[in-house]
Amino acid sequence: MSTPRVRGSGRKISINLLGEFSDSASLSSSSPKGLMQKRRNVPLIILLRRFLGATVFSIAITCFFFVHVHVSTTSPTDHNQFNEKIHTSRDLQSWTRELAPPHLSKTSPSTPKLNDSREDPDYEKLWKPPPNHGFLPCTKPTPNYTTPENTRGYLLVHTNGGLNQMRTGICDMVAIARMINATLVIPELDKKSFWHDNSNFSDIFDEKRFISSLANDIKIIKKLPKDLANETKMVKQFKSWSGMDYYQNEIATLWDYFEVIKASKSDSRLANNNLPPDIQKLRCRTCYEALRFSPRIEQMGKILVERMRSFGPYIALHLRYEKDMLAFSGCTHGLSTSEAEELRIIRENTNYWKRKHIDPNEERSKGFCPLTPKEVGIFLSALGYPRKTPIYIAAGEIYGGESHMTELLSRYPFLMSKEKLASVAELEPFSNHATQMAALDYIVSVESDVFVHSYPGNMARAVEGHRRFLGRGRTISPDRKALVRLFDKLAIGSMVEGKKLSNIVNDLHKGRVGLLRKRKGPIHGTKGVDRFRSEETFYANPLPDCLCRTESPPTHHVKQNLFPS
């Protein structure tokens, strides 16, 4: 406490914790006996005044401390502070939540903006997009392509799976409707899968644009005509990975007996390869031009992208570590015994998952398991991404929450999510709809400077293909089988993190950064369904069907717009 002096006196006046003044000179000249006598003579009113003063002072100190702590833990001005919230034990998903989004701050974030200059020595190694070699989108139909006139019947579609499985399935159904000369009724979305999302087509997609954009390709209506509501329908599960012959010779003949055909599933019903060029281009026109997200989803997606870009170049990490993914795959590395048992029970009780008995160690050794958050952190560090790199987590609820995110966060404290970038009010229209939330993640992922996935599922493949089509930055596909061996060596101490590990990891992934190349065909020696399953999917790589080389390749990277006007 400060000790002010009375000017010109040389006497020292002290202020004690009760706010009282005392004269050091008079105290030093008084005997202990005299002091005791004085205290006995203190009137009751003075004692009462001192007691009240002490009480008021204590209350003031307490209020000051409470206000200071409350403001500092919710302030949006310091990204280091809101990232520290992962360490709370009250909420397993606390690392994803931010009560006051950073864009509301009146001051710049304390985290330094990552340098995205092309003169930066790390730009070429970490951020430079792969060359496009003069390839640009080409989806216009050939001169012989005609607009359909009279259709033979109506095609109803029941989609299945999550957002991207439904999305690619819808694109295939558009192509199939063209093949069999059908009027497509707006598809019905899956409401019974793991996510239990009751969203309708128009809640997620721009229905008006979908219908008008494809008017020259197929006829689309919102609902089946009333006079056909009670008509007998042919419910059919189309064969997986089928070509023109199947649809024109087998499915189209059903029009002779039925006016309405219902496809009970939509995923993987069309072959990846060996289809007419106009059918392949139609798939691309549908996927990348006609099937846009609803205006409110696109608007919110743009906002999230802008807020991520305010921090500099960023990585979008599709972290497949949700409960459904781990239960389906049977992968339990790094989980507790109780967590592994919970996932086993979920898998056993999910009827439409065919594989029930899975050896997690065997799956992991073959590279079939998603990388854990800890492993992703090691991987990104080995690639050379600095600690301050902004990372957007594109995922649902991470299984185990904070307990499984701690090590990734310790390496990369600037972990962001839609819940951190937007307020509760902004996300409220989407928050109870898993598919709509996934659509926001999709937009931020497609627009990212670098996209990394921990497992090549439906979203990872869809984002990879869309980024190739638009000419986006690098898309890193981890070599999980090779990485698992390295991670195991680190675990037993036969290898340590450092330059050697970094060199190995970078060498492994030189050709896994989203390079433009022709779509891979089936694995040699595979037959039947396994042959089609082993092919690279059409929507993961639309080249050569929807990307054409210009006569003179441009000298710079051409970047297309995800949100064309």
C-alpha positions as CSV (number, residue, x, y, z in Angstrom):
1,M,0.0,0.0,0.0
2,S,1.3,3.5,-0.8
3,T,2.4,5.8,2.0
4,P,1.9,9.5,1.1
5,R,3.6,12.2,3.1
6,V,2.2,15.5,4.4
7,R,4.0,18.3,2.5
8,G,6.6,20.2,4.5
9,S,6.2,18.2,7.7
10,G,8.5,15.2,7.3
11,R,5.9,13.1,9.1
12,K,4.7,9.9,7.5
13,I,1.0,9.3,7.2
14,S,-0.1,5.6,6.7
15,I,-3.4,4.3,5.4
16,N,-4.4,1.0,6.9
17,L,-6.8,-1.6,5.3
18,L,-9.8,0.0,7.1
19,G,-9.1,3.3,5.4
20,E,-7.9,5.0,8.6
21,F,-5.0,7.4,8.8
22,S,-2.2,7.1,11.4
23,D,0.7,9.5,12.2
24,S,4.0,7.6,12.4
25,A,5.6,10.4,14.5
26,S,2.9,10.3,17.3
27,L,3.0,6.5,17.3
28,S,6.7,6.3,17.8
29,S,6.6,8.8,20.7
30,S,3.9,7.0,22.6
31,S,4.7,4.2,25.0
32,P,3.0,0.8,24.8
33,K,1.2,1.5,28.1
34,G,-0.1,4.8,26.7
35,L,-1.4,3.1,23.6
36,M,-3.3,0.5,25.6
37,Q,-4.9,3.3,27.7
38,K,-6.0,5.1,24.5
39,R,-7.7,2.0,23.1
40,R,-9.7,1.5,26.3
41,N,-11.0,5.1,25.9
42,V,-12.2,4.7,22.3
43,P,-15.9,5.6,22.2
44,L,-18.5,3.0,21.1
45,I,-19.5,5.1,18.1
46,I,-15.9,5.0,16.7
47,L,-15.7,1.2,17.0
48,L,-19.0,0.9,15.2
49,R,-17.8,3.3,12.5
50,R,-14.7,1.1,12.0
51,F,-16.7,-2.0,11.8
52,L,-19.0,-0.5,9.1
53,G,-16.0,0.8,7.2
54,A,-14.4,-2.7,7.2
55,T,-17.6,-4.3,6.0
56,V,-18.1,-1.8,3.1
57,F,-14.4,-2.2,2.1
58,S,-14.7,-6.0,2.0
59,I,-17.9,-5.9,-0.1
60,A,-16.2,-3.5,-2.6
61,I,-13.2,-5.7,-2.9
62,T,-15.4,-8.8,-3.5
63,C,-17.5,-7.0,-6.2
64,F,-14.4,-5.7,-8.0
65,F,-12.9,-9.2,-8.1
66,F,-16.2,-10.8,-9.3
67,V,-16.7,-8.3,-12.1
68,H,-13.1,-8.6,-13.2
69,V,-13.2,-12.4,-13.5
70,H,-16.6,-12.4,-15.2
71,V,-15.6,-10.0,-17.9
72,S,-12.2,-11.5,-18.6
73,T,-13.6,-15.0,-19.2
74,T,-16.2,-13.9,-21.7
75,S,-14.3,-11.2,-23.6
76,P,-14.2,-11.8,-27.3
77,T,-11.1,-9.6,-27.8
78,D,-8.5,-12.2,-26.9
79,H,-8.4,-15.5,-28.8
80,N,-5.8,-16.9,-26.5
81,Q,-8.4,-16.5,-23.7
82,F,-11.3,-18.1,-25.5
83,N,-9.2,-21.0,-26.7
84,E,-8.1,-21.7,-23.1
85,K,-11.7,-22.6,-22.3
86,I,-11.0,-26.2,-23.5
87,H,-9.5,-26.9,-20.1
88,T,-12.8,-26.5,-18.2
89,S,-14.3,-29.8,-17.0
90,R,-17.9,-28.6,-16.9
91,D,-18.7,-29.2,-20.6
92,L,-17.1,-31.9,-22.6
93,Q,-17.6,-29.9,-25.8
94,S,-16.4,-26.6,-24.3
95,W,-13.7,-26.1,-26.8
96,T,-16.3,-25.6,-29.5
97,R,-18.3,-22.9,-27.8
98,E,-17.8,-19.1,-27.7
99,L,-20.5,-17.0,-26.1
100,A,-19.3,-13.8,-27.8
101,P,-18.0,-14.5,-31.4
102,P,-14.6,-12.9,-32.3
103,H,-16.2,-10.8,-35.0
104,L,-18.0,-8.8,-32.4
105,S,-14.8,-7.6,-30.9
106,K,-14.0,-3.9,-31.3
107,T,-10.3,-4.6,-31.2
108,S,-8.1,-6.9,-33.3
109,P,-7.5,-10.4,-32.0
110,S,-4.4,-10.9,-30.0
111,T,-3.4,-14.0,-32.0
112,P,-1.1,-12.8,-34.9
113,K,-2.6,-13.1,-38.3
114,L,-0.8,-15.9,-40.2
115,N,1.2,-14.6,-43.2
116,D,-0.2,-15.7,-46.5
117,S,2.3,-13.8,-48.7
118,R,3.7,-15.7,-51.6
119,E,7.1,-14.4,-50.7
120,D,7.0,-16.2,-47.4
121,P,9.4,-19.2,-47.5
122,D,6.7,-21.5,-46.2
123,Y,4.1,-20.5,-48.7
124,E,5.2,-23.0,-51.4
125,K,5.6,-25.9,-48.9
126,L,2.4,-25.4,-46.9
127,W,-0.1,-23.3,-48.8
128,K,0.6,-23.1,-52.5
129,P,-2.3,-24.7,-54.5
130,P,-1.3,-27.6,-56.8
131,P,-1.0,-26.5,-60.5
132,N,-4.1,-26.7,-62.6
133,H,-2.1,-27.4,-65.9
134,G,-4.7,-25.3,-67.8
135,F,-7.7,-27.4,-66.8
136,L,-11.0,-25.5,-66.3
137,P,-14.6,-26.6,-65.7
138,C,-16.4,-27.7,-68.9
139,T,-20.0,-28.9,-68.2
140,K,-21.9,-27.7,-71.3
141,P,-23.6,-30.4,-73.2
142,T,-22.5,-31.6,-76.6
143,P,-24.3,-30.1,-79.8
144,N,-26.5,-33.2,-80.1
145,Y,-28.0,-32.8,-76.6
146,T,-31.7,-32.2,-76.8
147,T,-34.3,-30.9,-74.3
148,P,-36.8,-33.6,-73.2
149,E,-40.4,-33.2,-74.3
150,N,-42.9,-35.9,-73.2
151,T,-41.7,-38.1,-70.3
152,R,-42.9,-41.6,-69.8
153,G,-43.6,-41.5,-66.0
154,Y,-42.7,-40.2,-62.6
155,L,-39.6,-41.0,-60.6
156,L,-39.9,-40.8,-56.8
157,V,-36.6,-41.0,-54.9
158,H,-36.0,-41.8,-51.2
159,T,-32.5,-40.7,-50.4
160,N,-30.4,-42.3,-47.7
161,G,-27.5,-41.4,-45.5
162,G,-26.0,-38.1,-44.4
163,L,-25.8,-34.8,-46.3
164,N,-23.1,-35.7,-48.8
165,Q,-24.4,-39.3,-49.4
166,M,-27.8,-37.8,-50.1
167,R,-26.4,-35.0,-52.2
168,T,-24.4,-37.2,-54.6
169,G,-27.3,-39.6,-54.7
170,I,-29.6,-36.8,-55.9
171,C,-27.2,-35.9,-58.6
172,D,-27.1,-39.5,-59.8
173,M,-30.9,-39.7,-59.8
174,V,-31.1,-36.6,-62.0
175,A,-28.9,-38.4,-64.5
176,I,-31.0,-41.6,-64.2
177,A,-34.2,-39.6,-64.8
178,R,-32.6,-38.4,-68.0
179,M,-31.7,-42.0,-69.0
180,I,-35.1,-43.4,-68.5
181,N,-37.0,-40.3,-69.7
182,A,-38.8,-39.7,-66.3
183,T,-40.2,-36.6,-64.6
184,L,-38.3,-36.3,-61.3
185,V,-40.3,-35.5,-58.2
186,I,-38.3,-33.5,-55.7
187,P,-36.5,-36.2,-53.7
188,E,-37.5,-37.1,-50.1
189,L,-34.6,-36.8,-47.7
190,D,-33.6,-39.4,-45.2
191,K,-35.1,-38.7,-41.8
192,K,-34.6,-42.1,-40.1
193,S,-30.8,-42.6,-40.2
194,F,-28.5,-42.0,-37.2
195,W,-28.9,-38.2,-37.4
196,H,-32.7,-38.2,-37.2
197,D,-32.9,-34.9,-39.0
198,N,-36.4,-33.9,-40.1
199,S,-35.2,-31.3,-42.7
200,N,-37.0,-31.2,-46.1
201,F,-35.3,-30.7,-49.5
202,S,-36.1,-26.9,-49.5
203,D,-34.6,-26.6,-46.0
204,I,-31.2,-27.6,-47.3
205,F,-31.2,-26.9,-51.0
206,D,-32.4,-24.0,-53.2
207,E,-35.4,-25.8,-54.7
208,K,-36.3,-23.1,-57.1
209,R,-32.8,-23.0,-58.6
210,F,-32.6,-26.8,-58.7
211,I,-35.8,-27.0,-60.9
212,S,-35.0,-24.0,-63.2
213,S,-31.3,-24.8,-63.7
214,L,-32.1,-28.3,-65.0
215,A,-35.1,-27.4,-67.1
216,N,-33.2,-28.2,-70.3
217,D,-32.1,-31.6,-68.9
218,I,-35.1,-33.1,-67.2
219,K,-38.5,-32.1,-66.0
220,I,-38.8,-31.7,-62.2
221,I,-41.9,-31.2,-60.1
222,K,-42.4,-30.5,-56.4
223,K,-45.1,-33.1,-55.8
224,L,-46.7,-36.1,-57.5
225,P,-50.0,-35.1,-59.2
226,K,-53.0,-35.7,-56.9
227,D,-54.6,-38.1,-59.4
228,L,-51.6,-40.4,-59.0
229,A,-51.3,-40.3,-55.2
230,N,-53.1,-43.7,-54.9
231,E,-51.6,-45.2,-58.1
232,T,-49.7,-48.4,-57.7
233,K,-46.0,-47.7,-57.5
234,M,-43.1,-49.9,-58.5
235,V,-40.7,-49.7,-55.6
236,K,-37.3,-50.7,-56.8
237,Q,-33.8,-50.7,-55.3
238,F,-31.6,-50.0,-58.3
239,K,-28.5,-52.0,-58.6
240,S,-25.3,-50.3,-57.4
241,W,-22.9,-48.9,-59.9
242,S,-25.1,-49.6,-62.9
243,G,-24.6,-48.2,-66.4
244,M,-26.8,-47.2,-69.4
245,D,-27.7,-50.7,-70.4
246,Y,-29.2,-51.5,-67.0
247,Y,-31.4,-48.4,-66.9
248,Q,-32.5,-48.3,-70.5
249,N,-33.1,-52.0,-71.0
250,E,-34.3,-53.1,-67.5
251,I,-35.6,-50.1,-65.6
252,A,-37.1,-48.1,-68.5
253,T,-39.2,-51.2,-69.5
254,L,-41.1,-50.8,-66.2
255,W,-43.0,-47.9,-67.8
256,D,-45.0,-50.4,-69.8
257,Y,-46.6,-51.5,-66.5
258,F,-46.3,-48.6,-64.0
259,E,-46.6,-44.8,-64.2
260,V,-44.7,-44.2,-61.0
261,I,-41.4,-45.8,-60.1
262,K,-39.9,-45.3,-56.6
263,A,-36.2,-45.6,-56.0
264,S,-35.9,-46.9,-52.4
265,K,-32.2,-45.9,-52.2
266,S,-30.1,-43.3,-53.9
267,D,-26.5,-43.8,-53.0
268,S,-24.0,-45.3,-55.5
269,R,-26.7,-46.3,-58.0
270,L,-24.7,-45.1,-61.0
271,A,-21.4,-46.3,-62.3
272,N,-18.4,-44.0,-62.0
273,N,-17.0,-44.6,-65.4
274,N,-18.0,-45.8,-68.9
275,L,-21.0,-43.5,-69.2
276,P,-21.8,-41.1,-72.2
277,P,-20.1,-37.7,-71.9
278,D,-23.4,-35.9,-71.7
279,I,-24.5,-38.0,-68.7
280,Q,-21.2,-37.3,-66.9
281,K,-21.5,-33.6,-67.6
282,L,-25.1,-33.6,-66.4
283,R,-23.9,-35.0,-63.1
284,C,-21.4,-32.2,-62.7
285,R,-23.9,-29.5,-63.7
286,T,-26.3,-30.9,-61.1
287,C,-23.6,-31.2,-58.3
288,Y,-21.7,-28.0,-58.8
289,E,-24.2,-25.6,-60.4
290,A,-27.9,-26.7,-59.8
291,L,-27.8,-28.3,-56.4
292,R,-26.9,-25.2,-54.4
293,F,-27.6,-24.9,-50.7
294,S,-30.6,-22.8,-49.6
295,P,-29.9,-19.0,-49.5
296,R,-29.9,-18.9,-45.7
297,I,-27.3,-21.7,-45.5
298,E,-25.2,-20.1,-48.1
299,Q,-25.4,-16.7,-46.4
300,M,-24.3,-18.2,-43.0
301,G,-21.6,-20.2,-44.8
302,K,-20.2,-17.0,-46.4
303,I,-20.1,-15.3,-43.0
304,L,-18.1,-18.2,-41.4
305,V,-15.7,-18.2,-44.3
306,E,-15.1,-14.5,-44.0
307,R,-14.5,-14.8,-40.3
308,M,-12.0,-17.6,-40.7
309,R,-10.2,-15.6,-43.5
310,S,-9.8,-12.6,-41.1
311,F,-7.2,-14.7,-39.3
312,G,-5.2,-15.4,-42.4
313,P,-4.9,-18.7,-44.4
314,Y,-6.6,-21.5,-42.6
315,I,-6.9,-25.3,-42.6
316,A,-10.3,-27.0,-42.6
317,L,-10.0,-30.3,-40.8
318,H,-12.7,-32.8,-41.4
319,L,-12.2,-34.7,-38.1
320,R,-14.2,-38.0,-38.4
321,Y,-14.2,-38.8,-34.7
322,E,-18.0,-38.7,-34.0
323,K,-19.8,-41.5,-32.2
324,D,-21.5,-42.9,-35.3
325,M,-18.3,-43.1,-37.3
326,L,-16.4,-44.9,-34.6
327,A,-19.3,-47.3,-33.9
328,F,-19.6,-48.1,-37.6
329,S,-15.9,-48.6,-38.3
330,G,-15.2,-50.5,-35.0
331,C,-12.1,-48.4,-34.4
332,T,-11.3,-48.0,-30.7
333,H,-7.6,-47.0,-30.6
334,G,-7.1,-44.5,-27.8
335,L,-10.5,-45.1,-26.3
336,S,-11.3,-46.5,-22.8
337,T,-12.8,-49.9,-22.3
338,S,-16.2,-48.4,-21.4
339,E,-16.1,-46.2,-24.5
340,A,-15.3,-49.2,-26.8
341,E,-18.1,-51.2,-25.2
342,E,-20.6,-48.4,-25.8
343,L,-19.6,-48.2,-29.5
344,R,-19.9,-52.0,-29.8
345,I,-23.5,-51.9,-28.4
346,I,-24.4,-49.1,-30.8
347,R,-23.1,-51.2,-33.8
348,E,-24.9,-54.3,-32.6
349,N,-28.2,-52.4,-32.3
350,T,-28.0,-50.6,-35.7
351,N,-29.8,-53.0,-38.1
352,Y,-28.7,-51.4,-41.4
353,W,-25.0,-51.7,-40.4
354,K,-24.0,-55.2,-41.7
355,R,-20.6,-55.7,-40.1
356,K,-21.0,-56.5,-36.4
357,H,-17.8,-58.2,-35.3
358,I,-14.7,-56.1,-36.1
359,D,-11.1,-56.5,-34.9
360,P,-10.1,-52.9,-34.2
361,N,-6.4,-53.6,-34.2
362,E,-6.5,-55.3,-37.6
363,E,-8.6,-52.5,-39.1
364,R,-6.1,-49.9,-37.8
365,S,-3.1,-51.8,-39.1
366,K,-4.7,-51.9,-42.6
367,G,-5.3,-48.1,-42.5
368,F,-9.1,-48.5,-42.3
369,C,-9.5,-46.4,-39.2
370,P,-9.9,-42.6,-38.9
371,L,-6.9,-40.8,-37.4
372,T,-7.4,-39.8,-33.8
373,P,-7.2,-36.1,-32.9
374,K,-3.9,-36.7,-31.3
375,E,-2.6,-38.4,-34.5
376,V,-3.8,-35.5,-36.6
377,G,-1.8,-33.1,-34.4
378,I,1.3,-35.2,-34.9
379,F,0.7,-35.4,-38.7
380,L,0.2,-31.6,-39.2
381,S,3.2,-30.8,-37.1
382,A,5.3,-33.2,-39.1
383,L,4.1,-31.5,-42.3
384,G,5.4,-28.3,-40.9
385,Y,2.3,-26.3,-40.1
386,P,3.1,-23.8,-37.3
387,R,1.5,-23.7,-33.9
388,K,-0.4,-20.5,-34.7
389,T,-2.2,-22.0,-37.8
390,P,-5.9,-21.3,-37.6
391,I,-7.8,-24.7,-38.0
392,Y,-11.5,-25.0,-38.6
393,I,-12.9,-28.2,-37.2
394,A,-15.5,-29.5,-39.7
395,A,-17.2,-32.2,-37.6
396,G,-20.2,-33.1,-35.5
397,E,-19.8,-33.7,-31.8
398,I,-16.4,-35.2,-31.1
399,Y,-16.7,-38.5,-29.2
400,G,-15.5,-38.1,-25.7
401,G,-15.4,-34.3,-26.2
402,E,-12.6,-32.4,-24.5
403,S,-10.9,-35.6,-23.2
404,H,-9.9,-36.5,-26.8
405,M,-9.2,-33.0,-28.0
406,T,-6.6,-31.9,-25.4
407,E,-3.5,-33.1,-27.2
408,L,-4.5,-31.6,-30.6
409,L,-5.3,-28.3,-28.8
410,S,-1.9,-28.3,-27.1
411,R,-0.3,-28.3,-30.5
412,Y,-2.7,-26.0,-32.2
413,P,-4.5,-23.7,-29.8
414,F,-6.3,-21.8,-32.5
415,L,-9.0,-24.4,-33.1
416,M,-12.1,-22.9,-34.5
417,S,-15.6,-24.2,-35.2
418,K,-19.0,-22.8,-36.3
419,E,-20.0,-22.6,-32.7
420,K,-17.0,-20.4,-32.0
421,L,-17.3,-18.2,-35.1
422,A,-21.0,-17.5,-34.8
423,S,-23.2,-16.6,-31.9
424,V,-25.9,-18.8,-30.5
425,A,-28.5,-16.6,-32.1
426,E,-26.9,-16.9,-35.5
427,L,-26.7,-20.7,-35.4
428,E,-30.1,-21.2,-33.8
429,P,-32.0,-21.8,-37.1
430,F,-29.6,-24.6,-37.9
431,S,-28.6,-26.0,-34.6
432,N,-31.2,-28.8,-34.3
433,H,-30.6,-30.1,-37.8
434,A,-27.4,-32.1,-38.2
435,T,-27.7,-32.0,-42.0
436,Q,-27.9,-28.2,-42.1
437,M,-25.0,-27.9,-39.7
438,A,-23.0,-30.3,-42.0
439,A,-23.8,-28.0,-44.9
440,L,-22.1,-25.1,-43.1
441,D,-19.0,-27.2,-42.6
442,Y,-19.1,-28.2,-46.2
443,I,-18.9,-24.6,-47.4
444,V,-16.1,-23.6,-45.0
445,S,-14.2,-26.7,-46.1
446,V,-14.5,-26.1,-49.8
447,E,-13.4,-22.5,-49.4
448,S,-10.4,-23.3,-47.1
449,D,-6.7,-22.7,-48.1
450,V,-5.9,-26.3,-47.1
451,F,-8.4,-29.2,-46.6
452,V,-7.3,-32.2,-44.5
453,H,-9.5,-35.1,-43.6
454,S,-8.9,-37.9,-41.0
455,Y,-10.9,-40.4,-43.0
456,P,-12.0,-40.5,-46.7
457,G,-15.8,-40.7,-46.1
458,N,-18.6,-39.2,-48.1
459,M,-17.9,-35.6,-47.1
460,A,-14.1,-35.8,-47.6
461,R,-14.6,-37.2,-51.1
462,A,-17.3,-34.7,-52.0
463,V,-15.2,-31.7,-50.8
464,E,-12.1,-33.1,-52.6
465,G,-14.0,-33.3,-55.9
466,H,-15.6,-29.9,-55.5
467,R,-12.2,-28.3,-54.8
468,R,-10.7,-29.9,-57.8
469,F,-13.6,-28.7,-60.0
470,L,-13.3,-25.1,-58.6
471,G,-9.5,-25.0,-58.7
472,R,-9.1,-24.6,-54.9
473,G,-6.0,-25.0,-52.8
474,R,-4.4,-28.2,-51.7
475,T,-6.4,-31.1,-50.4
476,I,-4.3,-33.4,-48.2
477,S,-5.3,-37.1,-48.0
478,P,-3.3,-38.8,-45.2
479,D,-1.7,-42.2,-45.9
480,R,-3.2,-43.7,-42.8
481,K,-1.7,-47.2,-43.2
482,A,1.9,-45.7,-43.4
483,L,1.2,-43.2,-40.7
484,V,-0.1,-45.8,-38.2
485,R,3.3,-47.5,-38.4
486,L,5.1,-44.3,-37.7
487,F,2.7,-43.4,-34.8
488,D,3.3,-46.8,-33.2
489,K,7.1,-46.3,-33.4
490,L,6.7,-43.0,-31.6
491,A,4.6,-44.7,-29.0
492,I,7.2,-47.3,-28.1
493,G,10.1,-44.8,-28.4
494,S,11.9,-46.3,-31.4
495,M,11.4,-42.9,-33.2
496,V,11.0,-39.4,-32.0
497,E,9.4,-36.3,-33.5
498,G,11.8,-34.1,-35.4
499,K,13.4,-33.6,-38.8
500,K,13.6,-37.3,-39.6
501,L,9.9,-37.9,-39.0
502,S,9.0,-34.7,-40.9
503,N,11.0,-35.7,-43.9
504,I,9.3,-39.1,-44.0
505,V,5.8,-37.7,-43.7
506,N,6.4,-35.0,-46.3
507,D,7.8,-37.6,-48.8
508,L,4.8,-39.8,-48.2
509,H,2.4,-37.0,-49.1
510,K,4.0,-35.3,-52.1
511,G,1.4,-36.8,-54.4
512,R,-1.5,-36.6,-51.9
513,V,-2.3,-32.9,-52.0
514,G,-5.2,-32.8,-54.5
515,L,-3.2,-32.8,-57.7
516,L,-5.2,-32.7,-60.9
517,R,-5.1,-36.2,-62.5
518,K,-7.3,-38.6,-64.3
519,R,-9.8,-40.5,-62.1
520,K,-8.4,-43.8,-60.9
521,G,-10.0,-47.0,-62.2
522,P,-10.6,-50.3,-60.4
523,I,-7.8,-52.1,-58.5
524,H,-6.2,-54.8,-60.7
525,G,-7.6,-58.2,-60.1
526,T,-10.8,-57.2,-58.4
527,K,-14.1,-58.5,-59.8
528,G,-17.8,-57.9,-59.5
529,V,-19.0,-55.4,-56.9
530,D,-15.5,-55.2,-55.4
531,R,-14.2,-54.0,-58.7
532,F,-16.7,-51.0,-58.7
533,R,-16.1,-50.3,-55.0
534,S,-12.4,-50.1,-55.6
535,E,-12.7,-47.3,-58.2
536,E,-12.2,-43.7,-57.3
537,T,-15.6,-42.2,-57.0
538,F,-16.8,-39.8,-59.7
539,Y,-17.6,-37.0,-57.3
540,A,-14.1,-37.2,-55.7
541,N,-12.5,-36.5,-59.1
542,P,-14.6,-35.3,-62.0
543,L,-11.6,-35.3,-64.4
544,P,-11.6,-35.9,-67.3
545,D,-15.4,-35.7,-67.7
546,C,-16.0,-32.2,-66.4
547,L,-12.5,-30.5,-66.6
548,C,-11.1,-29.7,-69.9
549,R,-7.7,-28.4,-70.9
550,T,-7.4,-25.0,-72.5
551,E,-5.3,-24.6,-75.6
552,S,-2.7,-22.5,-73.9
553,P,-2.4,-23.2,-70.1
554,P,-2.6,-20.0,-68.0
555,T,0.6,-19.0,-66.2
556,H,-1.3,-18.5,-62.9
557,H,-3.7,-20.5,-60.8
558,V,-7.3,-19.8,-61.8
559,K,-9.6,-19.8,-58.9
560,Q,-13.3,-20.3,-59.5
561,N,-16.1,-19.0,-57.3
562,L,-18.1,-21.3,-55.0
563,F,-20.8,-18.6,-54.9
564,P,-21.4,-17.5,-58.5
565,S,-24.0,-14.8,-59.0
